[in-house]
Amino acid sequence: MTENHSATDMFRLLADDTRVDILRAAAVAQYELEEVGSGPAELAFSEIYDYVEVENTSKLSYHLGELTGTYLQKSDDGYSLTHAGERIVRFILSGNYERPDSFGPKPVDGMCVFCGEEALEAFLSRQFFRIVCSACEQPVAGQPITPAQVKTHDDDALIESVKLQSAEVSKQIRRGMCPECGAHLSSDVIEMRGNPLPDADSFLVTSTCQECLRGYNSPLTYSVVYHPASIAFHWDRGIDVTSRGIWEFNEHLYQGCWTSEQIASDPDEYEVVLRHEDDAIRLFLDSTATVMRTERVRRKNGDPRHS
């Protein structure tokens, strides 16, 4: 069982080319399966021996014994990858342990949420995709990016992939699942004193995974952009928010069209209003940034009316 091994023990198992080749062989076999939905590929001892360059069957048996229980699991039908084996072999095959190619600076659409200028530039910095305003030099957005992601996309396609990624990550965070490891993610709404963001939103959602220790932060207004009610509201008005990067919403916050406020305490409750021309959607959240209810609003002569 993996719990009997320390992290050092687990990674020490990979300090041998033959063992890495065995994991690659299992991944290749999985890829070559012709049956749809056939489950994990199971390789017989003889099949692995054909895939891997090894001196003799005794050596192969020894390496399989070392890998089994951590990176491989054994059944009557053969050997297949464990969760740890799947994760590590995909990491190896994709080359995500390498240094990513350079990218940028490249101008991107969007407004700086701090100064209102349309002077955003995207570039890579320490394996992070970052967007900075060239006018005020403030960092506007950033998220991790993989070397394989950079390698397999040209400049425009890379930016589009980051937009898609930011939308998917935001959805997982909103649902309480860590995008990094899949564990439970806890979120809290905090008020930012001396907040550099516009007055329209002075609240921040902080989300933390206690398992892998990843943390995520977002203005309260942005935390609900990809909620189904928001997606439907904007879609009805010809806007596909799921195809836009989070930085492309900055103009709404800067111009005060998107707002948040605390409307109750004990228990805390917050209201986020996303406006589009004369219409708006209101989303009501609790202290964990969970949307409890929503309503659409249409304004006529200054009076809000439910649509």
N, C-alpha and C positions, 0 to 999 in steps of 0.2 A: 504494500500500500504506500502511496506517496507520502502519507503523513509520517512514515518512519524514516524519511530522508530529509536532511537539511537542504537548504537551497544550494549550499556549497557542494554537497554530495551529488545533487541532481545535475548541476552544470559540469561537474568533474566527469560525469558519465559521457559527455560529448567530446572529451579531449582525445578523440580517436577517430580518424577518418573513416574507418570501417563502420563504426556505429552510426555516423552521420549518413553514410551511404545506405545503410539498412533502412533508416527513416525515410530517405529519399525514395528508396525502392517501394516502400509501403505507399507513399504519396503518389508515385507514378502508377502503381497498380490501381489505386482508387480512381485516378484520372482516366484510366483506360477501361474501366468497367463499362460495359455496353448496356447493362440493365438499368432502367430508370428507377430511382428509389430503391436501389439494391442494398443500401446501408454500407457500412465500412468494409473495405476490401480486406480479405483475410488471405494471407500468403502462407502456403505450406513451406516447410523447411527447405525442400528441394527447389522451390521457386525462388526463394531468397538467395539460395546458393548460386542460382543462375544469374541473378541480378548483380550480385556483389562480388568484387574481386577480393578473395580471401584465400589464404594458403591451403586450408583444408577444412573439413567439416567440424573437426574438434574446435578450431578457432572460432568458426561461426557459431557453434553451440555456446561457447563461452560468452561471446558478445551479445547474443540473444538473451542469455541468462542475466546479463548485467542490465540490459534495457527493459526487460519484462518486469512489470509492476510499476514502472515510472513512465516510460515512453511507449511501451508496447503492452498489449494484453494478449494472453494466449487462450485459445479454446481448442476444441477437438478438430476444428477446421483449419487452424493455423494462427498466424499472428496478425494483429491489427493495431492501429494507432490508438493510444489513449488521448484524453483531452490535452494533456501536456505535450504529447507527441504531435498532435495536430497543430497546436499553437507554435511549437518550436520549428517544425519542419516547414510550415508556411512562411515563417519569419526568415528561415534560411533560403528557401527557394526564391522568395521575392527580393532578396538582397537588402532587406530593410535594416541590416546591421552596417551598411555602407554609408558613406557621407553623401548626402543628396547633391545633385547638380545645382549650380547657382541659378538664380532667377531674379529678374528685376534690377532696379526699380522700374515698374510699369504702371502708367496711369490707369486708374479704375474709376468707374462711375460711382457717384455718391457724394454726399456733403459731409463736411467735418462737423461733428456734433458739438464741438467746442467753440469754433469761430465762424461756422457757416460758410466757409469757402469750399468750392468744388475743386479741391487740389489734392486728392487722395492718390497715394502711390503704394503699390504692393511690392513686396520683396521677401526673400528668405533671410532669416537671421537665427542662427543656432537651431536649425531644423524646425523653426516656427514660421508659418505664413503670417506676415504682419502687414498691416495697413497703417500708414502714417500720413498725417496732413503736412504737405510741404510748405504750407503757408504759416502755420503756427507750431509745427514740429511736434504736435501731440500724437501719441499712439492712439489709433482709433479702434483697431480690432486685431485679434491674433488668435491662432489656434495651431495645434501640432499638425505636422504634415509628414508623410513618409517618403523615404527615398524612392520607392517604387511609384508613388503617386507623381512625383516630379519627373521621373524617368519616362513614364509612359504617356505623358500629356505635353502638348506644346503650350505656349504661354496662355492663350485664350482658353483652351480646354482645361488647363490647370485651375484657372480662376473659377470656371464653371464647376469643376469638381469640388472646390472648396465651398462654394455656395451650397451645393447639394449636401456636402458633409455637415456644414453648419446647421442646416435645417434638420437633418437626421439626428445630430447630437442634441439639439434643442428639444426635439420630441422625446428622446429617451430621458433626458434630464427631467422634463415635465412629468413624465410617468414614473419617476423615482427609480430609474435603473441606470447604473453607472455605465457610460458608453465605453469605458476602458476595460472593465472586468466583468460586468454584468451583475454585480452585487447591488444590494439596496443602497439607494442614495438618499440622504436626508437633506432637506432644504429649509431655510429660514429666511424671513423677510426682515431686513434691518434698515434703519434710517441712516442715511449718510449725512453726517454733519460736515459742513464745509465742502459739500459735494461739488466737484467741478462740472458736473453735467447740468444741463438747463434746469430751471426751477420746475418745469413741467413734470419731472420725475425725480424725486429725492430718495427713492427707495431702491435697495439692491437685494437681489436674491442670491444667497450664498448656498451652494450645494456641495456636500462633502461625502466622499466614500470612505468609510472606516476600514475597508479591507485593503484597497490599493493606495489609499491616501490621496487620490486625485481630488482636486477642488475646481469648482466652476463658479463664475460670477456673471451676473447679468442685471441690467436695469429691469425693474419690475415690468415696465411696459413691454420690453423685448421678450420677456419670459413667456408671454401668451400669444405672440405673433403666429406661431405655428399650431395653436390650439385649433381643433376642428371647427369651432364656431367662428374664429377669426378667418380661417382659410375659406370657409363658405361665404362669409360676409364680403371678403375682398374679391372672391371669384365671381360673385354676382355683379360686381362692379368692374369686371374685366381685368382684375389684377390677380396674378398667380404668385402669392407670397412664397410658395415653396420653391420657386426658381430663383429667389433673390437671396443674396448674402445679407447677413445681419447689418452690415454697414450701410446697405442701401436703404435702410429705414431711418437713417439719422435725420433727414430733413423733417420728418413728421414730429420728432421729438424737439428738434431745434426751433421749429416754428410753432410749437405749442399745440399741435393737432393731436398728439398722443399725450395723455396725462395719467397720473396716478395720485391717489390720496388715501389716507387712512380714514375710514368712515365709522369705525366702531372699535371698542377695546373691551377686553375681558368677556369674551375672547376677541382678539384682534381680527379685524376684517378690512380688506382693501378693495378699492374700486379702480379699475383701469378702463379708460375710455379711448378707443381707437376711432378717430373721426375720418370720414372721407366725404368731402364737400358738405352737403346738408345732412348726411346720414352718419350714424355712429353705432358702434357695438360696445356695450358695457360688459365687463367681465368682473365678477366678484370673487375674491380669493381669501383664503384663510392665512394663518401665520406661517404655514408651510408652503405658500405659493400654489396651493391646490385650487383650481377653479371650481367653485361650488355651484354657480349658476351664471347664466348669461342672458342678455336681452338686447334686441336691436332697437334703435331709436331714430326717428326722423324728426327733424326740426322744421316747424312751419311758423313763420312770424316770431321766431325766438322761443316758441314753446316746444318742449320735447314731447313727441308722441310716439308710442310704440308702433312699430311697423308690422 
